[in-house]
């Protein structure tokens, strides 16, 4: 049997002997792994598809002009003069703050029909029930229903709006499902000066340059907001358009930053994990002494502890994948409250799984290396006696830790500055991870000196404080990790 195989078997046996500690360390790996996987799936699923983003913004029209309702009739007349016979649908809306049952002020958008006009059909997604068609009826978005505790069939008395109606459905704008929204058949209860109008103009590319120029002129002179559908070119310069969603490059960048955050979290947790392996290695000194007495090389002794990190990393990463799957299954029922659209399934990539698993297993393996290296340096007689001498703190290591921390901060600063320019390359993501690792590594290298100074102060005090400080100094490795 080779030394590596024997080390792997001994490591597996030692882990089975300490199931509680093994489970706790595995969970420290599993939680960041699960968080990274869930975050990457949410990031990939959250961008609204372009067709739905356009439907929620411009509907089926070529352009949308949002302006005060008082000037809407004049705008409609000007557009019909610019292009006689052009299709125009006016959709009124009101927005403002309402007081929720919990006493907080919530921003809500109120929109009236028509909902089935060809220019706006499909712009409002019906999630349950139906849209209102008669006075005394309303539909609300899932977010509004949660905040007001409303269900289909409930009667809502919205005194601030001067409206009292029965909830007949759950609905939301395509591409904007997370915000509180109310849908009414009309806005007769509202003051005219509080109403704004959305003019949906043209369909199937029927807008002529003259009508587009008139839309831009109205937008520039009255402060109205103009959105042009894809394929409709502005005539008087560049018009603002809000229909498009995030780019694939943005999604990939955000996913990579989840790896950065997860790696940094595992580096922090790795200090605690390394402390756990150090305690475990101390308890295994007798076993390591027996292996050394029977001819095991220092490399085999190191591998015995390192393999424990590998096994825990594999188990923790697998548990993280299971936790992520369970979390995504639970989030699926509330996806309309988490996302701005209703996907038929989570969007994920197999490519995200590899880096996350490598980070999880690698973090546990690296956390076990230093305890493994220290344990392998204990002599056979000391190991058989269960004693592990404490090494003296060297100022060279402390100085190197300070320098390493400063270099890590510089790398983090450079990586953060790089995000201001696009495209952000993957090399800067790796730089951010390296910077965080160096900062924490420097802190770990310098921490024993601070703990040793605390232990040295025990001679200047008395009573229980002296015992406590002396205990801290004698257990420098554990308290240094904390």
Buried (B, 14 or more C-beta within 10 A) or exposed (E): EEBEEBBBEBBBEBBEEBEEBBBBBBBBBBBBBBBBBBBBBBBBBBBBEBEBBBBBBBBBBBBBBBBBBEBBEEBBEBBBEBBEEBBBBBBBBBEBEBEBEEEEEBEBBBBBBBBEBBBBBBBBBBBBBBBBEEEEBBBBBBBBBBBBEBEBEEEBEBEEBEBEBEBBBBBBBBBBBBBBBBBBBEBEBBEEEEBBBBBBBBBEEBBBEBBBBBBBBBBEEEEBBBBBBEEBEBBBEEBEBBBEBBEEEBBBBBBBBBBBBBBBBBBBBBBBBBBBBBBBBBBBBEBBBEBBEEEBEBEBBBBBBBBBBBBBBBBBBBBBBEBBBEBBEEBEEEBBBEBBBEBEEBBBEEEBBEBBBBBBBBBBBBBBBBBBBBBBBBEBEBBBEEEBEEEEBEEEEBEBBBBBBEBBBEBBEEBEEBEEEEEBEEEBBBBBBBBBBBBBBBBBBBBBBBBBEBBEBBEEEEEEEBEEBBEBBEBBBBBBBE
